[in-house]
């Protein structure tokens, strides 16, 4: 849920009780959506997601039918020297569970993919399957 839209016209004070209720009811404060880019080349379909501070062991990636599901959890990572009664002035780094569902096109092969996590960037490359040509008799 992107609340920046509510700040543009001053609706923040009016809608804040409602947003607090939604956050509490659906536990949205502990969720976030990592940004993704999706593009294709002549030979493959590519998905790139930024997952800074997340180890590969904390990432779940699976395919159900034609749906690619990326999920996991980013833990709060503060150095122990900050635990002596910290008073936050701003918190912008997302933490908590995340889940992205990406509908894959019919022309990709879910059996032929390459996944790599490097410097906080997850790259998923799916090869395109050969198009089946149906001859009309």
Secondary structure per residue as TSV (DSSP state, phi and psi in degrees):
chain	resnum	aa	ss	phi	psi
A	1	X	-	360.0	125.0
A	2	X	-	-101.5	111.2
A	3	X	T	-86.7	-6.1
A	4	X	H	-58.2	-29.8
A	5	X	H	-63.0	-31.1
A	6	X	H	-77.6	-22.2
A	7	X	H	-81.0	-22.2
A	8	X	T	-64.9	-35.8
A	9	X	T	-116.0	15.9
A	10	X	T	79.7	17.7
A	11	X	-	-81.3	-4.2
A	12	X	H	-56.0	-47.4
A	13	X	H	-65.6	-37.7
A	14	X	H	-68.4	-41.4
A	15	X	H	-94.7	-6.5
A	16	X	H	-59.7	-42.5
A	17	X	H	-59.5	-40.3
A	18	X	H	-64.8	-44.3
A	19	X	H	-64.7	-38.7
A	20	X	H	-62.4	-40.6
A	21	X	H	-63.3	-45.8
A	22	X	H	-61.9	-45.3
A	23	X	H	-58.0	-44.5
A	24	X	H	-69.7	-45.0
A	25	X	H	-66.4	-40.1
A	26	X	H	-108.1	9.1
A	27	X	T	54.5	44.6
A	28	X	G	-79.5	-17.0
A	29	X	G	-67.9	-21.7
A	30	X	G	-103.9	23.1
A	31	X	E	-128.4	155.9
A	32	X	E	-156.3	162.2
A	33	X	-	-116.5	110.9
A	34	X	-	-66.4	142.7
A	35	X	-	-69.1	145.2
A	36	X	E	-132.5	151.0
A	37	X	E	-119.7	137.8
A	38	X	E	-127.8	128.3
A	39	X	E	-151.3	169.3
A	40	X	E	-136.6	155.5
A	41	X	-	-117.6	-172.3
A	42	X	S	-65.0	-28.1
A	43	X	S	-112.6	-13.7
A	44	X	E	-149.2	165.2
A	45	X	E	-116.1	124.1
A	46	X	E	-120.3	138.7
A	47	X	E	-127.7	126.7
A	48	X	E	-124.2	130.8
A	49	X	E	-131.4	139.6
A	50	X	E	-90.1	120.3
A	51	X	-	-131.1	65.5
A	52	X	T	-66.5	138.4
A	53	X	T	77.6	11.3
A	54	X	-	-113.7	130.7
A	55	X	-	-83.2	158.5
A	56	X	G	-63.3	-25.4
A	57	X	G	-70.0	-18.3
A	58	X	G	-94.4	3.9
A	59	X	E	-109.1	132.6
A	60	X	E	-111.8	128.8
A	61	X	E	-136.8	120.6
A	62	X	E	-150.0	164.8
A	63	X	E	-121.4	128.8
A	64	X	E	-120.2	109.5
A	65	X	T	64.2	-117.5
A	66	X	T	-107.7	16.9
A	67	X	E	-106.4	121.2
A	68	X	E	-92.6	127.0
A	69	X	E	-117.7	120.2
A	70	X	E	-111.3	122.3
A	71	X	E	-145.9	170.1
A	72	X	E	164.1	-163.0
A	73	X	E	-149.7	134.0
A	74	X	E	-102.2	118.1
A	75	X	-	-81.4	150.4
A	76	X	-	-67.6	123.0
A	77	X	-	-123.1	95.4
A	78	X	-	-114.1	141.4
A	79	X	-	-66.0	144.1
A	80	X	G	-61.2	-22.7
A	81	X	G	-66.8	-15.7
A	82	X	G	-93.8	-3.0
A	83	X	-	-79.2	-1.8
A	84	X	S	-84.3	79.7
A	85	X	S	57.2	61.6
A	86	X	-	-71.6	143.9
A	87	X	-	-120.2	104.6
A	88	X	-	-77.3	137.9
A	89	X	S	-101.3	-26.7
A	90	X	-	-158.5	136.8
A	91	X	-	-128.4	111.9
A	92	X	-	-119.8	-16.8
A	93	X	S	-78.7	123.1
A	94	X	-	-71.7	142.3
A	95	X	-	-138.0	163.5
A	96	X	E	107.9	-169.3
A	97	X	E	-76.0	150.9
A	98	X	E	-139.7	155.5
A	99	X	E	-156.5	128.5
A	100	X	E	-126.2	133.1
A	101	X	E	-116.2	124.7
A	102	X	E	-122.1	120.1
A	103	X	E	-77.2	122.0
A	104	X	-	-88.6	143.8
A	105	X	-	-70.5	161.2
A	106	X	T	-64.9	-24.4
A	107	X	T	-88.4	10.9
A	108	X	E	-103.5	150.1
A	109	X	E	-95.5	114.1
A	110	X	E	-74.8	-11.0
A	111	X	E	-89.4	-12.3
A	112	X	E	-123.3	87.0
A	113	X	E	-136.2	156.8
A	114	X	E	-126.7	126.4
A	115	X	E	-122.6	132.9
A	116	X	E	-143.8	134.1
A	117	X	E	-113.0	119.2
A	118	X	E	-142.8	121.3
A	119	X	T	54.8	39.3
A	120	X	T	79.3	8.8
A	121	X	E	-116.2	122.1
A	122	X	E	-95.3	124.6
A	123	X	E	-114.8	124.7
A	124	X	E	-119.8	119.5
A	125	X	E	-120.3	119.5
A	126	X	E	-111.0	129.2
A	127	X	E	-72.7	145.2
A	128	X	E	-78.5	139.0
A	129	X	-	-82.9	156.8
A	130	X	-	-69.8	138.2
A	131	X	-	-72.0	134.8
A	132	X	-	-86.0	124.4
A	133	X	-	-95.7	124.5
A	134	X	-	-102.1	120.2
A	135	X	-	-86.6	130.0
A	136	X	-	-88.6	128.3
A	137	X	-	-99.3	360.0
